[in-house]
Amino acid sequence: MEKIIILMWLCTATATLNCKQIKTERVYFTEPFDCLVYGYSQSARLLRDFGREDVNKLKLTTKFLCIPGPKITTPKTFS
């Protein structure tokens, strides 16, 4: 089964869009839906943590992608 990971960025929407990737927990999802819901909830939490004043002043936004993660294989055993 393919695993899905999330990549997130915090951006300032000034004259140009400047984004910096932020660390997220190393969570593997089995369905895009779960990754998307996680991304939106983490975005909301992050913006709340910054607070209304900083979000408005710095014009902060978030963006995220849910992409296929590395292939996880179980080691082969030989008898």
C-alpha positions as CSV (number, residue, x, y, z in Angstrom):
1,M,0.0,0.0,0.0
2,E,1.3,3.4,-0.9
3,K,2.0,5.8,1.9
4,I,1.4,9.6,1.6
5,I,3.4,12.3,3.3
6,I,2.7,16.0,3.8
7,L,5.0,18.9,2.9
8,M,4.1,22.3,4.4
9,W,5.2,25.9,3.8
10,L,4.6,29.2,5.6
11,C,4.4,32.1,3.2
12,T,4.3,35.9,3.3
13,A,2.1,37.3,0.6
14,T,3.9,40.6,0.0
15,A,4.8,42.0,-3.4
16,T,6.1,38.5,-4.1
17,L,5.1,35.2,-2.5
18,N,7.9,34.2,-0.2
19,C,7.6,30.7,1.3
20,K,9.7,28.7,3.7
21,Q,9.2,25.0,4.2
22,I,8.3,24.2,7.8
23,K,8.9,21.0,9.7
24,T,6.0,18.7,10.2
25,E,5.7,15.5,12.1
26,R,6.7,12.5,10.1
27,V,3.2,11.1,9.6
28,Y,2.3,8.6,6.9
29,F,-1.2,8.6,5.6
30,T,-2.9,5.8,3.7
31,E,-5.4,8.0,1.9
32,P,-5.2,11.6,0.4
33,F,-8.3,12.6,2.4
34,D,-6.6,12.0,5.8
35,C,-3.5,14.0,4.6
36,L,-5.7,16.9,3.4
37,V,-7.7,17.1,6.6
38,Y,-4.4,17.0,8.6
39,G,-3.0,19.8,6.4
40,Y,-5.9,22.1,6.9
41,S,-6.1,21.5,10.6
42,Q,-2.3,22.1,11.0
43,S,-2.6,25.3,8.9
44,A,-5.4,26.6,11.1
45,R,-3.4,25.8,14.3
46,L,-0.3,27.5,12.9
47,L,-2.1,30.7,12.0
48,R,-3.9,30.7,15.4
49,D,-0.5,30.4,17.1
50,F,0.8,33.4,15.2
51,G,-2.3,35.4,16.1
52,R,-4.5,37.7,14.2
53,E,-2.2,40.8,14.4
54,D,0.9,39.0,13.0
55,V,-1.1,37.1,10.4
56,N,-2.6,40.4,9.1
57,K,0.6,42.4,9.4
58,L,2.8,39.8,7.7
59,K,0.1,38.6,5.3
60,L,0.9,35.0,6.4
61,T,-0.5,32.1,4.4
62,T,0.2,28.4,4.4
63,K,0.4,25.9,1.6
64,F,0.9,22.1,1.7
65,L,1.1,19.1,-0.6
66,C,0.2,15.5,0.0
67,I,2.6,13.4,-2.0
68,P,3.6,9.7,-2.3
69,G,6.1,8.9,0.3
70,P,9.2,6.7,0.1
71,K,8.5,3.1,-0.6
72,I,8.5,1.1,2.6
73,T,9.6,-2.4,2.1
74,T,9.9,-5.2,4.6
75,P,13.3,-6.9,4.6
76,K,13.3,-10.3,2.9
77,T,14.1,-13.3,5.0
78,F,15.8,-16.3,3.7
79,S,15.3,-19.8,5.1
